[in-house]
Amino acid sequence: LLKMLLVLVKMLLVLLKMLLMLLVLLKMLLVLLKMLLVLLKMLLVVLKLLLVLLKMLLVLLKLLLVLRKMLLVLLKMLLVLLKLLLVLLKMLLLRWTFNMHGYNGLNSLINTFSSG
């Protein structure tokens, strides 16, 4: 009976050791889960930063589009100014021709522009 009791106590000790090992394993699993949670939080922060960067890129693209439109307007204004300058030069040329050659020179200049 004493031997059986001793064997039973040894078995209980082995069982307690196994339970202790299981507890250690559970603690390790808990630590791993906490690390995974930290990694997930870091991933969330990275994703939020990427979202902010994408929004900034979108704003930059909109600004570039506005800049392009402004550049087109400026080019159109420059074209109008060049046309006005051309008209002014034609008027100066007519006046200069009229002053140099009188009425006949003006008629010949008008005929030149009309024919070509």
C-alpha positions in Angstrom: 0.0 0.0 0.0 2.9 2.3 0.8 4.5 1.6 -2.5 1.3 2.3 -4.3 1.0 5.6 -2.5 4.6 6.4 -3.4 3.9 5.6 -7.0 0.7 7.8 -6.9 2.7 10.7 -5.4 5.4 10.3 -8.1 2.7 10.3 -10.8 1.1 13.4 -9.2 4.6 15.1 -9.2 5.0 14.3 -12.9 1.6 15.6 -13.6 2.4 18.8 -11.7 5.6 19.2 -13.7 3.7 18.7 -16.9 1.1 21.3 -15.8 3.9 23.7 -14.9 5.4 23.2 -18.4 2.0 23.8 -19.9 1.7 27.0 -17.9 5.1 28.1 -19.2 4.1 27.4 -22.8 0.9 29.4 -22.3 2.9 32.3 -21.0 5.1 32.1 -24.0 2.0 32.0 -26.2 0.7 35.1 -24.4 4.0 36.9 -25.1 3.8 35.9 -28.7 0.3 37.2 -29.0 1.3 40.5 -27.4 4.1 40.8 -29.9 1.7 40.1 -32.7 -0.6 42.8 -31.4 2.2 45.3 -31.3 3.1 44.3 -34.9 -0.5 44.8 -36.0 -0.6 48.2 -34.4 2.6 49.2 -36.2 1.2 48.0 -39.5 -1.9 50.1 -38.8 0.3 53.1 -38.3 2.2 52.4 -41.5 -1.1 52.1 -43.4 -2.3 55.4 -42.0 0.9 57.0 -43.1 0.5 55.6 -46.5 -3.0 57.0 -46.7 -1.8 60.4 -45.7 0.9 60.2 -48.4 -1.6 59.2 -51.0 -3.8 62.2 -50.0 -0.8 64.5 -50.3 0.0 63.1 -53.7 -3.6 63.7 -54.8 -3.4 67.3 -53.6 -0.1 67.6 -55.5 -1.7 66.3 -58.7 -4.6 68.7 -58.3 -2.2 71.5 -57.9 -0.3 70.4 -61.0 -3.6 70.4 -63.0 -4.4 73.9 -61.8 -0.9 75.0 -62.7 -1.3 73.5 -66.2 -4.6 75.3 -66.7 -2.9 78.6 -65.6 -0.1 78.0 -67.9 -2.5 77.5 -70.8 -4.3 80.7 -70.0 -0.9 82.5 -69.8 0.0 81.1 -73.2 -3.3 82.2 -74.7 -2.7 85.7 -73.3 0.8 85.7 -74.8 -0.7 84.7 -78.1 -3.2 87.6 -78.0 -0.4 90.0 -77.1 1.7 88.8 -80.0 -1.3 89.2 -82.3 -1.8 92.8 -81.0 1.9 93.5 -81.5 1.6 92.2 -85.1 -1.4 94.5 -85.7 0.6 97.4 -84.2 3.6 96.6 -86.4 1.3 96.5 -89.5 -0.1 99.9 -88.6 3.3 101.3 -88.1 4.4 99.9 -91.4 1.4 101.4 -93.2 2.1 104.8 -91.5 5.7 104.7 -92.5 4.9 103.7 -96.1 2.3 106.5 -96.3 4.8 109.0 -94.9 7.6 107.8 -97.3 5.7 107.4 -100.5 2.5 109.3 -100.0 -0.9 108.1 -101.1 0.5 106.0 -104.1 2.8 104.1 -101.7 -0.1 103.3 -99.5 -2.2 102.0 -102.4 0.7 99.8 -103.6 1.1 98.4 -100.1 -2.6 97.7 -99.8 -2.5 96.0 -103.2 0.5 93.9 -102.0 -1.4 92.7 -98.9 -4.6 92.1 -100.9 -2.9 90.0 -103.6 -0.8 87.8 -101.2 
